[in-house]
Amino acid sequence: MTRSPAPGPAASPPAEPSKREWFSEVIGRTRFVVLIAVIAVLLVSFSLFLQGTLLALQTIWESWRDTFSEGIASQKGELAVEFLEIVSTMLKAVVFYLIGVGLYSLFITPLNLTSALGVESLADLEQKVVSVIIVILGVTFLEHFVRWEKPLDTLYFAGSLALAGGALVFFQRVHRGTGGDLEQPESKLRARQELFEYHTEQRHIEDRDVELAEAATQAKLEGKADAQEGSG
């Protein structure tokens, strides 16, 4: 006669989440409100890209039309200014695009695109945006310099841009090395490979990435590594 197996311990019912855990879950889900800003900023970016493209086509058409009708001598400084305005418009579109995809990657789902660009934190996003803004300031001054209508006003304008650009450069110097908590050469190269070769948009953060980031952070705290080392 076989003995029936002794009944095991009864499975305990799953513990209900506490009020604190439930509230933390609700607060964490509020991050999706960032999607409103992401959509709005990307719409602005796409609009600027479209306007820049239309402006480029119009400028190219008018420049060649005037060249064939009036000769090459008709294309003077104004043509360079018009093309610089196109560059300025495109750079502004890039700023809004970086902000849009950066916010999405930071708050919603990590993207290989932002990792390949070196945007791993809000500090990295600030650095990229500030860099493009500095270029926009330079292009804006170049537009006024090519026109050269009022030398004194151009000088004042250059001084104001120099102050603004200097403040932005100082901001970059102060915040250098504060971002990039996962900014390692291996993870960035893998992100580029997944994005451009395997066409995978969503980024998967592996345990090795976290270990490398922790080791790099510890090395920086101990003074064994430079703040910019590992930025790739």
C-alpha positions in Angstrom: 0.0 0.0 0.0 1.5 3.2 -1.1 1.5 6.1 1.2 0.1 9.3 -0.2 2.6 12.2 -0.2 2.3 14.6 2.6 0.7 17.8 1.5 3.2 20.6 1.1 2.8 24.0 2.6 0.0 25.9 1.2 1.0 28.6 -1.3 0.7 32.0 0.3 -1.5 34.4 -1.7 0.4 37.1 -3.5 0.9 40.1 -1.2 -1.1 43.1 -2.1 0.9 46.2 -2.9 1.0 48.6 -0.1 -0.4 52.1 -0.5 3.1 53.5 -0.8 4.0 51.1 -3.6 0.8 51.8 -5.4 1.3 55.6 -5.1 4.9 55.2 -6.3 3.7 53.3 -9.3 1.2 56.0 -10.1 3.9 58.7 -9.7 6.3 56.7 -11.9 3.7 56.5 -14.7 3.3 60.2 -14.8 6.5 60.2 -16.8 4.4 59.5 -19.9 3.2 63.1 -19.7 6.5 63.9 -21.3 5.0 62.5 -24.6 3.1 65.7 -24.9 6.3 67.7 -25.0 8.0 65.2 -27.3 5.2 65.3 -29.9 5.0 69.1 -29.7 8.8 69.6 -30.1 9.1 67.0 -32.9 6.2 68.8 -34.8 8.2 72.0 -34.5 11.3 70.3 -35.7 9.5 68.7 -38.7 8.0 72.1 -39.5 11.4 73.8 -39.5 12.9 71.0 -41.6 10.1 71.4 -44.2 10.3 75.2 -44.2 14.1 75.0 -44.6 13.7 72.6 -47.5 11.1 74.8 -49.2 13.3 77.9 -48.6 16.3 76.1 -50.1 14.4 75.1 -53.2 13.1 78.6 -53.7 16.5 80.1 -53.2 18.2 77.7 -55.6 15.5 78.3 -58.2 15.7 82.1 -57.9 19.5 82.2 -57.9 19.8 80.1 -61.1 17.0 82.1 -62.7 18.8 85.4 -62.0 22.1 83.9 -63.1 20.7 82.9 -66.5 18.8 86.2 -67.0 21.2 88.8 -65.5 24.5 87.0 -65.4 26.7 85.6 -62.6 27.5 89.2 -61.5 24.0 89.4 -60.1 24.8 86.8 -57.4 26.6 88.8 -54.8 26.5 88.9 -51.0 22.7 88.5 -50.8 22.9 84.9 -52.1 25.3 83.9 -49.4 23.0 85.5 -46.8 20.0 83.6 -48.1 21.9 80.3 -47.9 23.1 81.1 -44.4 19.5 81.6 -43.4 18.8 78.1 -44.7 21.6 76.7 -42.6 20.4 78.6 -39.5 16.8 77.2 -40.0 18.1 73.6 -40.4 20.3 74.0 -37.3 17.2 75.2 -35.3 15.3 72.2 -36.5 18.2 69.9 -35.3 18.0 71.5 -31.8 14.3 70.8 -31.5 14.8 67.3 -32.9 17.6 66.5 -30.3 15.3 67.7 -27.5 12.4 65.6 -28.7 14.2 62.3 -29.2 16.4 63.0 -26.1 13.3 63.5 -23.9 11.7 60.3 -25.3 14.8 58.2 -24.7 15.3 59.5 -21.2 11.7 59.3 -19.9 9.9 56.7 -22.1 12.2 54.1 -23.8 15.9 54.2 -24.4 16.8 54.5 -28.1 19.9 53.4 -29.9 19.9 56.8 -31.8 20.4 58.8 -28.7 23.0 56.4 -27.4 24.9 56.7 -30.7 24.8 60.4 -30.4 26.1 60.3 -26.8 22.9 61.4 -25.1 22.6 59.3 -21.9 21.3 61.9 -19.4 19.8 65.3 -19.1 23.4 66.7 -18.8 24.4 65.1 -22.1 21.3 66.5 -23.8 22.1 70.0 -22.5 25.6 69.7 -23.8 24.4 68.7 -27.3 21.8 71.4 -27.5 24.2 74.1 -26.2 26.8 73.0 -28.8 24.3 73.5 -31.7 23.1 76.8 -30.2 26.7 78.1 -30.3 27.0 77.1 -34.0 23.7 79.0 -34.6 25.1 82.1 -33.0 28.1 81.9 -35.2 26.0 81.5 -38.4 23.8 84.4 -37.3 26.8 86.7 -36.9 28.1 85.6 -40.2 24.8 86.7 -41.9 25.2 90.2 -40.4 28.9 90.3 -41.3 28.2 89.4 -45.0 25.5 92.1 -45.2 27.8 94.7 -43.6 25.2 97.4 -43.7 25.9 99.3 -40.5 29.5 98.6 -39.2 28.8 100.0 -35.7 25.6 98.0 -35.3 27.5 94.9 -36.5 30.2 95.5 -33.9 27.6 95.8 -31.1 25.9 92.7 -32.4 29.2 90.8 -32.4 29.9 91.9 -28.8 26.5 90.7 -27.6 26.9 87.3 -29.4 30.4 87.0 -27.9 29.0 87.5 -24.4 26.2 85.0 -25.0 28.5 82.5 -26.7 31.1 82.9 -23.9 28.5 82.2 -21.3 27.4 79.0 -23.1 31.0 77.9 -23.5 31.6 78.5 -19.8 28.5 76.5 -19.0 29.9 73.6 -21.0 33.3 73.8 -19.2 31.6 73.8 -15.8 29.3 70.8 -16.6 31.9 68.8 -18.5 32.1 65.2 -17.4 28.9 65.4 -15.3 26.8 63.4 -17.7 27.1 60.1 -19.6 26.3 57.7 -16.7 26.3 54.9 -19.3 28.5 56.6 -21.9 31.0 53.8 -22.6 32.7 53.2 -26.0 31.4 49.6 -26.1 27.8 50.5 -25.4 27.9 53.4 -27.9 29.5 51.2 -30.6 26.9 48.5 -30.0 24.1 51.0 -30.2 25.4 52.3 -33.5 25.7 48.7 -34.8 22.1 47.8 -33.7 20.8 51.1 -35.2 22.5 51.2 -38.6 23.2 47.5 -39.3 20.3 45.7 -37.6 17.8 48.6 -37.8 16.8 48.2 -34.1 15.5 51.4 -32.7 14.9 50.4 -29.0 18.0 50.1 -26.9 18.5 47.2 -24.4 20.6 48.1 -21.4 22.6 45.0 -20.4 24.1 44.2 -17.0 27.6 44.6 -18.4 26.8 48.3 -19.3 25.8 48.9 -15.8 28.9 47.3 -14.4 31.1 49.3 -16.8 29.4 52.5 -15.8 29.8 51.7 -12.1 33.5 50.9 -12.6 34.0 54.1 -14.6 32.2 56.2 -11.9 34.3 54.7 -9.1 37.5 55.3 -11.1 36.5 59.0 -11.6 35.8 59.4 -7.8 39.1 57.9 -7.0 40.9 60.1 -9.5 42.1 57.2 -11.6 40.3 58.3 -14.8 39.7 61.6 -16.5 36.2 63.0 -16.6 36.1 62.7 -20.4 37.6 59.2 -20.6 35.2 56.6 -21.9 33.0 59.1 -23.7 33.9 57.5 -27.0 
